[in-house]
Amino acid sequence: MTPAAYAVFNQDAVQHNLSQVRRCAPHAKVMAVIKANAYGHGLLRMAIALQQIDAFAVARVDEGVQLRKAGFDNRIAVLEGFTCAEELEKLLHYQLEPVVHSPTQLDVFEAGTGTEPGACAIWLKLDTGMNRLGFKAQHFHFAHQRLSRCARVKQPINLMTHFANADDCNDDKTLKQIDLFRQTVAGLAGERSLANSAGILGWAQSLSDWVRPGVMLYGISPFPESTGRQLGLIPAMELHSRLIAVKPIDAGDSVGYGGTWTCAKPTTLGVVAIGYGDGYPRHAKVGTPVLINGLRVPLIGRVSMDMITVDLGSQTQAKPGDPVTLWGENLPVEEIALWADTIPYTLVCGVTRRVQFIEKNADF
Ligand SMILES: Cc1ncc(COP(=O)(O)O)c(C=O)c1O
């Protein structure tokens, strides 16, 4: 029997997507971004799929600690860095590599309190125009000098920046960011890292010692106008469920909460066991495609917590128990994101804990 909402994780797809990263950036080391529970795919599941990677990147210290406790000894960068001496102690203890982006962090390094021995490899971040984390160019060298004198900072200091608009290949802001980075770090020792997935796929000028792919490793396009498939990637996650009810409805019947969709002519309604409680987007519009027995049928009515409704058409052979695909092979998550007025990142990140993951080709 097909279970209710479940996700299929495709480890081979991840390997394939990594090979695409290496093809685009043959001379770069790869820092795989697996923050936010590996974009909803499962932190440890993804780390296992990428065991040989040069480094992982997570957002928060605790995500790095989780990887260490699970036995991963790869380099691990912590993209949000730290805010206090206690967190720096943890970073040192677990040999995590913080991004250093604020004067507060310089103060903590200089205070030199704490008992953990050794020094931290760090990633000093230049804000080249994202205006989120990082030192502005005019403060960067002073920060670098201060860090160069800290006993707890491993030398040479690694250097990085992050792009704001790289997913728009016509926006020259990325070129300006690349130029500012190169000018500002010229002459400094240390390895450099600029490119996220959009940089790797769209901005060859941004390739450097390290690349930091996130979304493309999961088989998803960073660009709004394309799918991962069109870029030679394979989706690492498929979201499935099953039909739990099939019934005729008449012209004039309205469907679901608020009665927002009214049937124009007699048809067959299908009820699928998936909803926003599983991470299916609440804002998916009427018409969002759903795959049932290999055929696309449109979502109708509002998405509810545990169920969605679809129009199976008057001639359908579908029956309760039939398998349903919400995204995956033949139904790109990028397409569903457009129907839900969002980006595919939020859809995969939003898959909730009650969705059971299985490995591709595994039995239930
Ligand atoms: C600093 C940094 N580098 C790299 C990435 C990976 O980005 P993407 O998933 O678009 O490849 C992220 C993700 O948000 C990030 O914050």
PDBQT file of the ligand as one rigid body, heavy atoms in Angstrom, charges set to zero:
ROOT
HETATM    1  C1  LIG A 401      26.860  32.562   2.563  1.00  0.00    +0.000 C 
HETATM    2  C2  LIG A 401      26.174  31.567   1.701  1.00  0.00    +0.000 A 
HETATM    3  N1  LIG A 401      26.887  30.897   0.784  1.00  0.00    +0.000 NA
HETATM    4  C3  LIG A 401      26.310  29.987  -0.033  1.00  0.00    +0.000 A 
HETATM    5  C4  LIG A 401      24.956  29.729   0.033  1.00  0.00    +0.000 A 
HETATM    6  C5  LIG A 401      24.335  28.738  -0.921  1.00  0.00    +0.000 C 
HETATM    7  O1  LIG A 401      23.428  29.374  -1.767  1.00  0.00    +0.000 OA
HETATM    8  P1  LIG A 401      22.627  28.564  -2.881  1.00  0.00    +0.000 P 
HETATM    9  O2  LIG A 401      21.728  27.628  -2.146  1.00  0.00    +0.000 OA
HETATM   10  O3  LIG A 401      21.851  29.599  -3.618  1.00  0.00    +0.000 OA
HETATM   11  O4  LIG A 401      23.639  27.853  -3.693  1.00  0.00    +0.000 OA
HETATM   12  C6  LIG A 401      24.180  30.401   0.963  1.00  0.00    +0.000 A 
HETATM   13  C7  LIG A 401      22.750  30.155   1.035  1.00  0.00    +0.000 C 
HETATM   14  O5  LIG A 401      21.919  30.947   1.335  1.00  0.00    +0.000 OA
HETATM   15  C8  LIG A 401      24.811  31.354   1.829  1.00  0.00    +0.000 A 
HETATM   16  O6  LIG A 401      24.101  32.025   2.740  1.00  0.00    +0.000 OA
ENDROOT
TORSDOF 0
